Amino acid sequence: MSQHKEVKLVTTHQLLAMKQRGEKISMLTAYDFSMAQILDGAGVDVLLVGDSASNVMAGHETTLPITLDQMIYHAQSVVRAVKRAFVVVDMPFGSYQGNSSEALRSAIRIMKESGAHGIKLEGGAEIKDSITRILTAGIPVMGHLGLTPQSIYKFGTYTVRAKEEAEAQKLIEDALLLEEIGCFALVLEKIPSSLAKQVAEKLTIPVIGIGAGPEVDGQVLVVHDMLGITKEFKPRFLRRYADLGNVMHDAVQRYIQDVKSRDFPTQDEAY
């Protein structure tokens, strides 16, 4: 008999159980096969195919330009690599706002064409119909409140959200609504730590933070930021776990040098 330890897939049910027993959930973004294979192999619980691909993979200023087709392409690449993690895909700007039939069509395309396990949408009460419609098709939905980068032109800045009482109150109401209509989890981005704690305590579903302090049920970071591949982005909530940008830069410079000096390839590296 095979001695291989069977890998248990992470499911929405398991994520809920993790919250119940107080085990924190680890989540990172992934956009391609090679990186996803490394992250999944390291044991991350959730991989988010983020519309942040618009920034880190495509070089856009905002997340708005990325298309549904492009998101599906990134999701397919990630799903092919994954053996354990739960894969969530961001629905891109314009694929779900204002029209619940279009939202359902977009969500079905993501699930069918990529093989992902769930989707994520930004917003609260204003996209309730879209979320409800998607949930009726049996598609797991993760909510996203606080700083919602797809609304950057409305906010005008990437600063901390919900510092004012009215906005904080609406965020709590939206969070309760998202749980009530059936979201399996919620991301809170860049909001005061005390407010995030309040939301995590009120909800039975897992609450995952990015710049939302330590009192939530899990954390998410953009993998390129956390590995030090990107340099410009330096928010307070980001901890860099490596300096891969410089490692890669140095490796490429050594390669160039070896090619120019005829040191690479040697006879041993030739046929």
Secondary structure, 3 states (H helix, E strand, C coil): CCCCCCCCCCCHHHHHHHHHCCCCEEEEECCCHHHHHHHHHHCCCEEEECCCHHHHCCCCCCCCCCCHHHHHHHHHHHHHHCCCCEEEEECCCCCCCCCHHHHHHHHHHHHHHHCCCEEECCCCHHHHHHHHHHHHCCCCEEEEEECCHHHHHHHCCCCCCCCCHHHHHHHHHHHHHHHHHCCCEEEEECCCHHHHHHHHHHCCCCEEEECCCCCCCEEEECHHHHCCCCCCCCCCCCCCCCCHHHHHHHHHHHHHHHHHCCCCCCHHHCC
